[in-house]
Amino acid sequence: MGHLTFRTLKWATLESQLINSCITSSSRKRKEGRRQRGSSHICIASHSTVPLLSRLLWGFRFPGRHSFRRKMAGSINLTAGLPSMPPHGLQSVPDVSASEFLSAPVKTLYVSDKHHQDILALLCELRRNNELCDVSILVGERQIFAHRAVLAACSPYFRAMFTGALDESRQTDVTLHDIDETAVQDLVDFAYTGKISIEERNVQTLLPAACLLQIQEIQDNCCDFLKKQLDPSNCLGIRSFADAYSCRDLLKAANRFAHQNFTDVVVSEEFLLLPVAQLVDLIQSDELNVRNEEQVYQLKAAVSWLRHDVRERRAHVAAVLENIRLCLVAPKFLVNTVGQEPLVKSDERCREIVDEAKNYLLLPAERSAMQGPRTRPRKPILRGEVLFAVGGWCSGDAISTVERYDPQTNEWKLMAPMAKRRCGVGVAVVGDLLYAVGGHDGQSYLNSVERYDPQTNQWSGDVSPTSSCRTSVGVAVMDGFLYAVGGQDGVSCLNLVERFDPAANRWSKVAPMSTKRLGVAVAVVNGFLYACGGSDGSNPLSTVERYDPRTNRWQTVAPMGTRRKHLGCAVLNGYLYAVGGRDDNTELSSCERFDPKTMSWENVVVMNCKRSGVGLSIVNGLIFAVGGFDGNYYLRSAEVFDPETNLWRPCATMNYRRLGGGVAVMKQAHQDPLAGTGTIPRVPFAVSE
């Protein structure tokens, strides 16, 4: 494709010559008419000469191969009168269509990134000055001036009003009833600015106003705000509020929260104020999260509600009792507690319900014919698993900090710290309580034990100590007992094994291991307690032995492929995984697993990072490797192994670096102990009748 190009010519001389030649030629052409028809030249309409010259002189390049031989009135010969061009002057001038030359589109699409902001700002200024306003909103004692177009663009309610056939479409004053005037003002301001503040003080008036004006964006954000404020003390009020304004997602969230936290909700004032219909709706749910049916009936729940206003609620005793699954309570509780309640004894229908439950409990052979809503077990909401990282060594000292990882949010949050700093601590969970055993506080070896309750986010020290001080100890749970295995006491490595009975709060010794082991990792597979690797005080070990509680004996099994001390162990899908640690020379990223069926070890994919003193645990079917030491740095990173993809991937980093910290998995607390600890107070709600 040819292009028009100028090179190395003195621009002033060329411009002067071109213009003079064109003017002279143009004048002559007007006199001569159309005599020159057959010559090959570039023709331009005389009225376009100067613009074209400007484009030529500035080096514009026009593509095209079209002939420029046009029979045009007033055309001129651009080359007439020009001196011959030097070799480096005007070159390669192709034939180009005049119409294309003159009409070639040259345009730029400009999109402003602030136009809408400027327009809104100007409209807002016009509104403040009451300029060009064509409607006023009368609400309460307030008059709000505005522009119909702006309100209609933001609110489907106003759009229908202003574009419909009703009288309001022609009125300049519009009155709104039964709506908070401040909320309407906030929403009109939002229409002009795109900004609104949703707070505890205004959310209960803002949401109804947004629902009336059909501003969905504000409805959704108010509901999201209230979801974050859900608490046992207000969830029933929020539930009623959401139902009144048809906020389905908020209603679903409030229902789920109330079901999941039922035992905490029933002690709130809101529960006692529930209308009977809402109480029945709550206690009849299959999703009620209770350990047993006694918790639904007990004095703090249904009976407590009935006794709160006996005079008015006596008529509802049967309706309440029908939704308690008495066929599932203990016989003794049914006879001695439910059967002896005066409110139950005085109501004929209640006595029938109790007799029905007695028959179900006393006649097992007849139960298949007695199935119904009151015999169906509830389906408690499954609480998600969370991972706790406890103690460890950080920045040259033992630490007492504790943090919790939630896989759903991929975040670590600090929890209540232990009373003592503990490095080399053993951690395990028994009966929804987390135990931290032994360790080293930076100065002394410890035999003390602390216990953590996730419901209260508190540690207690009223647990019996182990018989000897020990750090780098392995801890695991089997058959409801807590086992402490090996470690060191500051003098020597230990093969000592103790077992803790939480019910008796007592430790007792069981058979010792055949080998002394510090930095040992322990786990339970198929009813056996496995002790893997560690150090005998001189060298890392690859040996493995397992304990049988039925015979009180240890048995040696196949050794690992690598010598490892301060490793992590966990059980997933029937395999025993041994991860990281340190051999004779360096920290390890390698991993292997033991198959109890073949009694053999095999290598698995290595971690992304070397980790000695690593914490290892299983969360929702994934292996989490937490903290450790890579040979240069104490680590606060963590990574996750997915057996389906056979890959390790990083996850969120902890708040603290941890070497020799303990890790354990717990179910999410019924009520998050961190809920409500931020700067936003919980929103109080009244239950509507």
Protein Blocks (a to p, Z undefined) as FASTA:
>chain_A
ZZdddehiafklmmmmmmmmmmmmmmmmmmnopmblmbccddddfklmmmmmmmmmnopa
cedjbdfbdcdehiacfkgoiacddfklcehiacddfklmmmoccddddddfklmmmmmm
mmmmmmmnopoiabdcdehjbccdddfklmmmmmmklmmmmmmmbfklmpcbdcdehiaf
klmmmmmmmmmnopacddfklmmmmmmmmmmnopaklmmmmmmmmmmmgcfklmmmmmmm
mmmnopaklmmmmmmmmmmmmmmmmmpmklmmpcfklmmmmmmpmklccfbfklmmmmml
mmmmmmmmmmlmmmmmmmmmmmpcfklmcfklmmmmmmmpmklmmpmklmmmmmmmmmmm
mmmmlmmmmgcfklpccdddddddddddeehdeehiacfbdcdddfklopacdddddfbd
cehiacddeehiacdeeijehjaccfbdcdddfklopacfkbccdfbdcehiacddeehi
acdeehiehlaccfbdcdddfklopacdddddfbdcehiacddeehiacdeehiehlacc
fbdcdddfklopacdddddfbdcehiacddeehiacdeehidfkbccfbdcdddfklopa
cdddddfbdcehiacddeehiacdeehjehjaccfbdcdddfklopacdddddfbdcehi
acddddddfbafkgopambdcddddddZZ
